[in-house]
Amino acid sequence: MKNIVISEQQLKELIDLKNKKNLKEDKDGNYMSKQQLFLIATMAYKMWENLPDDEQLDDWMESKIAQCEQSISSVVKAYLYDEVDDAMKGMGGLNFDDIVIGK
């Protein structure tokens, strides 16, 4: 995946767009999920890009990042499991809890 670079103004516009209530759902009703995932990814990348390697964050910030990582990992693992459940049955029982994402 290529890097996504947006300006702070574009980020503000994305946040405003996310907060609008007059958006129509797509046929699956998941427009909010896609928007929220995009917003999470964009904001996380922006912070990662601006955070110096040697900077120490406050404990509460590190805790929130760790919680977010666990939450996203759980969702991705469940999504992947649902998508490939039938294909995996013949692979000897792959354990999705053993998958490490992003390390």
C-alpha positions as CSV (number, residue, x, y, z in Angstrom):
1,M,0.0,0.0,0.0
2,K,1.3,3.4,-0.8
3,N,1.6,6.1,1.8
4,I,-1.4,8.4,2.1
5,V,-0.5,12.0,2.7
6,I,-3.2,14.6,3.4
7,S,-3.1,18.1,4.7
8,E,-4.4,19.1,8.1
9,Q,-7.3,20.9,6.3
10,Q,-8.2,17.7,4.5
11,L,-8.1,15.9,7.8
12,K,-10.5,18.4,9.3
13,E,-12.8,18.0,6.2
14,L,-12.8,14.3,6.7
15,I,-13.7,14.7,10.3
16,D,-16.5,17.1,9.4
17,L,-17.7,14.6,6.7
18,K,-17.7,11.8,9.3
19,N,-19.8,13.8,11.7
20,K,-22.5,14.7,9.1
21,K,-25.8,12.9,9.7
22,N,-27.2,13.3,6.2
23,L,-25.1,10.6,4.5
24,K,-26.9,7.8,2.9
25,E,-26.0,4.2,3.8
26,D,-24.8,1.9,1.1
27,K,-26.7,-1.3,0.3
28,D,-24.8,-3.1,3.1
29,G,-25.3,-0.4,5.7
30,N,-21.5,-0.1,6.3
31,Y,-20.6,3.3,5.1
32,M,-19.7,4.4,8.7
33,S,-17.4,1.5,9.2
34,K,-15.4,2.3,6.0
35,Q,-15.3,6.0,6.9
36,Q,-14.2,5.3,10.4
37,L,-11.5,2.9,9.3
38,F,-10.2,5.4,6.9
39,L,-10.2,8.1,9.5
40,I,-8.4,5.9,12.0
41,A,-5.8,4.9,9.5
42,T,-5.2,8.5,8.3
43,M,-5.0,9.9,11.8
44,A,-2.7,7.1,13.0
45,Y,-0.4,7.6,10.1
46,K,-0.3,11.3,10.6
47,M,0.7,10.8,14.3
48,W,3.2,8.1,13.4
49,E,4.8,10.4,10.8
50,N,5.1,13.3,13.2
51,L,6.1,11.4,16.3
52,P,9.9,11.3,16.8
53,D,11.4,7.9,17.5
54,D,12.7,8.9,20.9
55,E,9.6,10.8,22.2
56,Q,8.0,9.4,25.3
57,L,4.2,9.7,25.3
58,D,2.1,10.1,28.4
59,D,1.0,6.8,30.0
60,W,-2.7,7.4,29.2
61,M,-1.8,8.0,25.5
62,E,0.2,4.7,25.4
63,S,-2.7,2.9,27.1
64,K,-5.2,4.2,24.5
65,I,-3.0,3.3,21.6
66,A,-2.5,-0.3,23.1
67,Q,-6.3,-0.6,23.5
68,C,-6.9,0.6,19.9
69,E,-4.4,-1.9,18.6
70,Q,-6.1,-4.8,20.5
71,S,-9.5,-3.7,19.3
72,I,-8.5,-3.3,15.6
73,S,-6.6,-6.6,15.7
74,S,-9.7,-8.4,17.1
75,V,-11.9,-7.0,14.4
76,V,-9.4,-7.8,11.6
77,K,-8.9,-11.3,12.9
78,A,-12.7,-11.9,13.1
79,Y,-13.2,-10.4,9.6
80,L,-10.4,-12.5,8.1
81,Y,-11.8,-15.6,9.8
82,D,-15.3,-15.0,8.4
83,E,-13.8,-14.4,4.9
84,V,-11.6,-17.5,4.8
85,D,-13.3,-19.9,7.2
86,D,-14.3,-22.4,4.5
87,A,-10.9,-22.3,2.8
88,M,-9.1,-22.8,6.1
89,K,-10.9,-26.0,7.1
90,G,-8.6,-28.1,5.0
91,M,-5.4,-26.4,6.4
92,G,-5.3,-28.2,9.8
93,G,-7.0,-25.7,11.9
94,L,-5.2,-22.4,11.6
95,N,-5.5,-20.5,14.9
96,F,-6.2,-16.9,14.2
97,D,-5.3,-15.9,17.8
98,D,-1.7,-16.8,16.9
99,I,-1.7,-14.2,14.1
100,V,0.3,-11.1,14.9
101,I,-0.7,-8.1,12.8
102,G,1.7,-5.3,12.1
103,K,4.8,-6.5,13.9
